[in-house]
């Protein structure tokens, strides 16, 4: 295990397509059931009552009152992947809770091959401000797979919730297959590439309901009802449940962490917008002031992110074999429990994004009562009050400065962590998100 930490796997860019295929196969082996091209994701069970002691009885009662008139409503969530990202994490909790309060909720994953996911990754980057639009062929590929999936989508849904741009064209292709359509955007559209948003807008503007994290993300031209609803984390999921210090220490030790020395950690995808290279730069600056600290960069590789392995390799290269920088992903056997352990054991948690739709890892980190430093972008300031429940930064230098301040003043870190956890408890836990979805569906009931 330690060898995997000290000498991370590095893959050539030519391996990216093969990795994407392997991940798709692994998803199917793991139990995703194929229905024609669409895949139905198997779900566990959750009980809303289990959250009452955390979020309060008033919210639980409000949810049941909203859900009662919608008992039996057929709700479909449609997304691009069943693992490896924030959307999947949200749905693995939200769908079972929807079922628990009486909705007939299902989650399906669209079909796509390498050219589709290459196009949608470029679309994701362009919509977050990258200078290059998709090529004409990439737009053709995107529409081709939307048409294939639209054809295979079953009908009879009361509500179909389409997540992100990957399947966004489906509503206009087969509007008759659901009575109520909602487009849920999880990314930062505040400064999109103008050519990309111009070509995407005709496919999203006509959704009767849309949902964005923040008002700043709503593009000009949306015609339906726009709802502003930030996402949320599951406090009872393995990634967020309470860990004893001994348990967290034991797991971190298994991955080569010296548990006697301070640890700084960022948990995120290996993506240029998450700025792991900038985190490494910040860590090196902080280490000049506090010798002996360590850095862990922990992430997962998603099936709809063919660029991820290339940037993972770039991160490994930037670390340049530094024995105090540990770069880990799910191929090193890092799962939800391990992420929890790293966050719970860390002295400072970072999310130094340069663009961020919301950043579930922010609330997940803060929920562990650990001091947090985040990029002052996107949805991160929603979750962090600068100087009260964490720090917001705009550069590697400032990030390093705040890291040093926290490491030198444990009481400051404890104060920030306590305030942050209470803020997350009030605003960013899954029952609140469930309530907001029920309100959206209740205010625009299906028509027959």
C-alpha positions in Angstrom: 0.0 0.0 0.0 2.8 2.4 0.9 4.5 1.7 -2.4 1.4 2.9 -4.2 1.5 6.1 -2.3 5.2 6.8 -2.8 5.1 5.8 -6.5 1.6 6.7 -7.9 0.5 5.1 -11.1 1.2 7.4 -14.1 -0.6 6.8 -17.3 0.2 8.2 -20.8 -2.5 10.3 -22.4 -3.1 7.5 -25.0 -4.4 5.3 -22.1 -7.3 7.7 -21.3 -9.8 6.1 -23.7 -9.0 2.6 -22.5 -9.5 3.8 -18.9 -12.9 5.3 -19.8 -13.9 1.9 -21.2 -12.7 0.1 -18.2 -14.6 2.3 -15.8 -17.8 1.8 -17.8 -17.3 -2.0 -17.6 -16.6 -1.8 -13.9 -19.8 0.2 -13.3 -21.8 -2.5 -15.0 -20.1 -5.3 -13.1 -20.8 -3.4 -9.9 -24.5 -3.9 -10.4 -25.9 -1.1 -12.6 -28.7 -2.8 -14.6 -28.9 -2.0 -18.3 -32.3 -1.2 -19.7 -31.6 -1.0 -23.5 -29.0 1.8 -23.5 -30.0 3.5 -20.3 -28.7 2.1 -17.1 -30.9 1.9 -14.0 -28.8 2.5 -10.8 -29.6 0.2 -7.9 -30.3 2.1 -4.7 -30.1 1.4 -1.0 -32.7 2.4 1.6 -32.7 5.4 3.9 -35.2 6.6 6.5 -35.8 10.3 6.9 -36.5 9.8 10.6 -32.9 8.9 11.2 -32.0 12.6 10.5 -34.3 14.1 13.0 -31.7 14.4 15.8 -29.4 16.2 13.4 -31.7 18.6 11.5 -34.6 18.9 13.9 -38.1 17.6 14.0 -39.7 20.7 12.5 -37.9 20.2 9.1 -38.8 16.5 9.1 -42.5 17.3 9.7 -42.4 19.9 6.9 -41.0 17.4 4.5 -43.7 14.8 5.3 -46.4 17.4 4.8 -45.1 18.4 1.4 -44.7 14.8 0.3 -48.1 13.5 1.3 -50.1 14.9 -1.7 -47.4 13.6 -4.1 -47.4 10.0 -2.8 -46.8 7.6 -5.7 -45.5 10.2 -8.1 -43.1 8.7 -10.7 -39.9 10.7 -10.7 -36.9 10.0 -12.9 -33.4 11.5 -12.3 -31.2 11.3 -15.5 -27.5 11.9 -15.2 -24.2 11.0 -17.0 -22.5 8.8 -14.4 -23.3 6.8 -11.3 -20.1 7.4 -9.5 -17.1 9.7 -9.2 -18.6 13.1 -8.8 -20.8 15.3 -6.6 -24.0 14.6 -8.7 -23.8 10.9 -8.0 -23.1 11.4 -4.3 -26.2 13.6 -4.0 -28.4 11.2 -5.8 -27.3 8.1 -3.8 -28.9 9.8 -0.8 -31.7 11.9 -2.3 -33.4 9.1 -4.2 -33.7 6.7 -1.2 -35.1 9.6 0.9 -37.6 10.4 -1.9 -38.7 6.8 -1.9 -39.0 6.9 1.9 -41.5 9.7 1.8 -43.6 8.0 -0.8 -42.4 9.0 -4.2 -41.8 6.4 -6.9 -38.3 7.7 -7.7 -35.7 6.1 -10.1 -32.3 7.0 -11.3 -31.0 6.2 -14.8 -27.6 6.9 -16.4 -27.3 7.8 -20.0 -25.2 5.8 -22.5 -22.1 7.3 -24.1 -18.8 6.3 -25.6 -15.4 7.9 -25.6 -16.2 10.6 -28.2 -19.3 11.7 -26.2 -17.5 12.0 -22.9 -14.6 13.9 -24.6 -17.2 16.3 -26.0 -19.0 16.8 -22.7 -15.7 17.3 -20.8 -14.9 20.1 -23.3 -18.4 21.4 -22.8 -18.0 21.5 -19.1 -14.7 23.4 -19.3 -16.1 25.8 -21.9 -19.2 26.6 -19.9 -16.9 27.4 -16.9 -14.9 29.9 -19.0 -12.3 27.9 -21.0 -11.4 29.8 -24.2 -12.2 27.0 -26.7 -15.6 25.9 -27.8 -16.4 22.4 -28.8 -15.5 21.5 -32.4 -18.3 21.0 -34.9 -17.7 17.2 -34.7 -18.0 17.3 -30.9 -21.3 19.1 -31.1 -22.5 16.5 -33.6 -21.4 13.7 -31.2 -23.1 15.3 -28.3 -26.4 15.6 -30.2 -26.1 12.1 -31.6 -25.9 10.5 -28.1 -28.7 12.7 -26.8 -30.8 11.4 -29.7 -29.9 7.8 -28.9 -30.7 8.1 -25.3 -34.0 10.0 -25.9 -35.1 7.2 -28.2 -34.5 4.6 -25.4 -36.0 6.7 -22.6 -39.2 5.1 -21.4 -42.4 7.3 -21.1 -45.0 7.8 -18.4 -42.9 9.9 -15.9 -44.6 12.5 -13.9 -41.4 14.4 -13.3 -38.0 14.0 -15.2 -35.1 15.8 -13.6 -32.2 16.1 -16.1 -28.8 16.7 -14.5 -26.2 18.9 -16.2 -25.4 19.5 -19.9 -24.6 15.9 -20.9 -28.3 14.9 -21.5 -29.7 18.4 -21.7 -31.2 18.0 -25.2 -33.5 15.1 -24.3 -36.5 17.2 -23.3 -36.8 18.9 -26.6 -36.4 15.6 -28.4 -39.1 13.7 -26.5 -41.2 16.1 -24.4 -44.1 13.7 -24.3 -42.2 11.2 -22.2 -42.7 13.2 -19.0 -45.4 15.6 -17.7 -43.0 17.8 -15.8 -39.4 18.5 -16.9 -36.6 20.1 -14.7 -33.1 20.9 -15.7 -30.6 20.8 -12.8 -27.3 22.7 -13.5 -24.4 21.8 -11.1 -21.7 23.9 -12.7 -20.6 27.5 -12.6 -22.2 29.3 -15.7 -21.3 32.8 -14.5 -18.8 33.5 -17.3 -19.3 30.9 -20.0 -17.6 30.7 -23.3 -20.0 32.8 -25.4 -20.0 30.3 -28.3 -20.7 27.3 -26.1 -23.6 28.9 -24.2 -25.1 30.2 -27.4 -25.3 26.7 -28.8 -26.4 25.1 -25.6 -29.1 27.6 -24.7 -31.7 26.4 -27.2 -31.6 23.0 -25.5 -32.1 24.3 -22.0 -34.0 27.5 -22.2 -37.4 25.9 -22.7 -37.3 23.7 -19.6 -40.4 24.7 -17.6 -38.3 24.5 -14.4 -34.6 24.9 -13.9 -32.4 24.7 -10.8 -29.1 26.5 -10.2 -26.9 26.8 -7.2 -26.7 30.6 -7.4 -28.4 33.4 -9.2 -25.1 34.4 -10.8 -25.1 31.1 -12.7 -28.4 31.6 -14.5 -27.7 32.4 -18.2 -29.6 35.1 -19.9 -32.4 33.6 -21.9 -33.9 31.0 -19.6 -37.6 31.0 -20.2 -39.1 28.9 -17.4 -39.2 29.2 -13.7 -35.7 29.4 -12.3 -35.1 28.0 -8.8 -32.0 28.8 -6.7 -31.2 25.7 -4.6 -27.7 24.9 -3.4 -26.8 21.2 -3.0 -26.2 19.3 0.3 -24.3 16.5 1.9 -25.5 13.4 3.7 -24.3 13.5 7.3 -25.0 9.8 7.7 -23.1 8.6 4.7 -19.9 6.7 5.3 -17.9 9.7 4.0 -19.4 12.0 6.7 -20.3 9.8 9.7 -18.5 10.4 13.0 -15.0 8.9 13.2 -13.0 8.4 16.3 -9.5 9.9 16.2 -8.0 6.4 16.6 -9.9 5.1 13.6 -8.9 8.0 11.4 -5.3 7.8 12.5 -5.1 4.0 11.8 -6.5 4.5 8.2 -4.2 7.4 7.4 -1.2 5.4 8.6 -2.0 2.6 6.2 -1.5 5.1 3.3 2.0 6.1 4.4 1.0 9.2 6.4 3.2 10.0 9.4 0.4 10.5 11.9 2.8 12.3 14.3 3.2 15.2 11.9 0.7 17.8 10.7 -1.4 17.0 7.6 -2.9 19.3 5.1 -5.4 17.8 2.7 -7.5 18.6 -0.4 -10.2 16.1 -1.5 -11.4 16.7 -5.1 -11.3 15.5 -8.6 -8.0 15.8 -10.5 -9.2 18.7 -12.6 -7.5 22.0 -13.5 -10.4 24.0 -12.0 -9.6 22.3 -8.6 -6.1 23.7 -8.8 -4.1 20.8 -7.2 -0.9 22.3 -8.7 -1.7 25.5 -6.8 -2.3 23.5 -3.6 1.2 21.9 -4.0 2.7 25.4 -4.5 0.9 26.6 -1.4 2.0 23.6 0.6 5.6 24.2 -0.3 5.4 27.8 0.8 3.8 26.8 4.1 6.4 24.1 4.7 9.1 26.8 4.7 7.4 28.3 7.8 6.3 25.0 9.4 8.8 22.3 8.5 7.6 18.7 8.7 4.0 19.2 7.4 2.6 16.8 4.9 0.1 17.1 2.0 -2.5 14.6 0.8 -4.3 15.2 -2.5 -7.2 12.7 -2.6 -9.7 12.3 -5.4 -11.7 9.8 -7.5 -11.6 9.2 -11.2 -15.0 9.4 -12.9 -16.2 7.6 -16.1 -17.4 10.8 -17.7 -14.0 12.6 -17.2 -11.5 11.3 -19.8 -9.3 14.3 -19.1 -8.9 13.3 -15.4 -6.0 10.9 -15.9 -4.0 13.4 -17.9 -4.4 15.9 -15.1 -3.7 13.3 -12.4 -0.4 12.6 -14.2 0.4 16.3 -14.4 -0.2 16.6 -10.6 2.2 13.7 -10.0 4.8 15.4 -12.2 4.4 18.7 -10.3 4.9 16.9 -7.0 8.3 15.8 -8.4 8.6 12.8 -6.1 8.3 14.8 -2.9 7.9 12.1 -0.2 5.7 14.5 1.9 3.1 14.8 -0.9 0.7 11.9 -1.1 -1.4 11.7 -4.3 -4.2 9.1 -4.0 -7.3 8.1 -5.9 -9.9 5.3 -6.0 -7.4 3.1 -7.8 -5.3 3.2 -4.6 -8.3 1.7 -2.7 -9.4 5.1 -1.5 -13.2 5.1 -1.0 -15.6 7.0 1.2 -14.3 5.7 4.5 -10.7 6.6 3.6 -11.8 10.1 2.5 -13.6 10.5 5.8 -10.4 9.4 7.7 -8.2 11.8 5.8 -10.5 14.7 6.4 -11.1 13.8 10.1 -7.4 13.5 10.7 -6.2 16.6 8.9 -5.0 19.7 10.6 -6.1 21.9 7.7 -8.5 21.1 4.9 -8.3 23.0 1.6 -10.4 23.4 -1.5 -8.4 25.9 -3.6 -10.6 25.9 -6.6 -10.4 28.6 -9.3 -13.9 27.7 -10.5 -16.5 25.8 -8.5 -20.2 25.3 -9.0 -20.7 24.5 -5.4 -18.1 22.1 -4.0 -19.6 19.4 -1.9 -16.2 18.6 -0.6 -16.3 22.0 1.2 -19.3 21.1 3.3 -18.0 17.6 3.8 -14.7 19.0 5.1 -16.3 21.5 7.4 -18.7 18.9 8.7 -15.7 17.2 10.3 -15.2 20.3 12.5 -11.8 20.8 10.9 -10.4 24.3 9.9 -11.0 25.0 6.2 -9.4 27.2 3.5 -11.2 27.6 0.2 -10.9 29.5 -3.0 -13.0 32.7 -3.1 -15.0 31.5 -6.1 -18.4 30.1 -7.1 -20.4 28.4 -4.4 -17.6 28.2 -1.8 -18.4 31.6 -0.2 -21.9 30.3 0.3 -20.5 27.7 2.7 -17.7 29.7 4.4 -17.9 33.0 6.2 -14.4 34.4 5.8 -12.6 34.6 9.2 -15.6 33.1 11.1 -16.1 29.5 9.8 -13.0 29.3 7.6 -10.9 31.3 5.3 -11.4 32.4 1.6 -8.3 33.0 -0.5 -7.3 34.1 -4.0 -3.7 32.9 -4.3 -1.3 30.2 -3.3 0.6 32.8 -1.2 -2.5 33.7 0.8 -3.5 30.0 1.2 0.0 29.3 2.6 -0.3 32.2 5.0 -3.7 31.0 6.3 -2.3 27.5 6.6 0.6 28.6 8.7 -1.7 30.7 11.0 -4.0 27.7 11.7 -1.1 25.3 12.3 0.5 27.7 14.7 -2.8 28.4 16.6 -4.8 25.2 17.3 -7.4 27.2 19.3 -8.1 29.2 16.1 -8.5 26.0 14.1 -10.9 24.6 16.7 -13.0 27.8 16.7 -13.2 27.9 12.9 -14.2 24.2 12.7 -16.9 24.5 15.3 -18.5 27.5 13.6 -18.3 25.9 10.2 -20.0 22.7 11.3 -23.0 24.5 12.7 -23.3 26.5 9.5 -23.4 23.3 7.5 -25.9 21.7 9.8 -28.3 24.6 9.3 -28.0 25.0 5.6 -26.3 22.1 3.7 -27.6 18.8 4.8 -29.7 16.5 2.6 -33.1 16.8 4.3 -33.1 20.5 3.4 -32.4 19.6 -0.2 -35.2 17.0 -0.2 -37.6 19.7 1.1 -36.6 22.1 -1.7 -37.1 19.5 -4.4 -40.6 18.7 -3.0 -41.4 22.4 -3.1 -40.4 22.6 -6.7 -42.5 19.6 -7.8 -45.5 20.8 -5.7 -45.5 24.3 -7.1 -45.5 23.0 -10.7 -47.6 19.8 -10.6 -47.6 17.5 -13.6 -50.3 18.2 -16.1 -52.4 15.5 -17.8 
